[in-house]
Amino acid sequence: MPSLPKRIMEHASDLPEATPICPAALLHLGRRSAVDQALARLARAGRLMRICQGIYMHPVETRFGPCPPHIGKALEALSELWGEIIVPCGGSAANRLGLTTQNPVREVYLTSGRNRRLQFGRVTVELRHAPRWQLAAPRRKAGEVIRALAWLGPHEVEEGLEALLPDLSGTEFDELAAARAIMPIWMAESISARLAHG
């Protein structure tokens, strides 16, 4: 019978990119303590990547050698695994929407879960717990607008709306307007004023 590390690697190789590998999901291959030891050995050998405590992923083979899985895919998979919302931070949203040319120095994402640090090779991703309003409309443009406006703050919200609203479809604007109930008052008032002037 093949060794436990070999069976774990065979299992990992069959998984789609960025699928989390957790010890509890490998108990059909061996006892928990043996699985934990095998995963730790495979991570030390560089055959698996330890993303955070109890979560591993299979590296992606490229012509430059093994690389971390795509961070966006990995965070989507972890969001599903943990039952949490995970979205890019406001600075990233503002950059993507053209409100700033600054690229965030660190990889920061907002989450409905607890603060965590994830390691993807040499890249550290920081998950920061955020209030519910900053997590509204995940993976949709209205949500990106909310996070970008949060990053701009109350003194620049009007300029931000001036720049962003013309690019929103009717549906996206409706979704933004519908989220006013959970927004801070400074943001909800500015969006309401735009709605009133149609």
Secondary structure, DSSP 8 states (H G I E B T S, - for coil): ---HHHHHHHHHHTS-TT--B-GGGGTTTS-HHHHHHHHHHHHHTTSSEEEETTEEE--EEETTEEE---HHHHHHHHHHHHT--EEE-HHHHHHHTTS-----SSEEEEESS--EEEEETTEEEEEEE--GGGGSSTTSHHHHHHHHHHHH-TTTHHHHHHHHGGGS-HHHHHHHHHGGGGS-HHHHHHHHHHHHT-
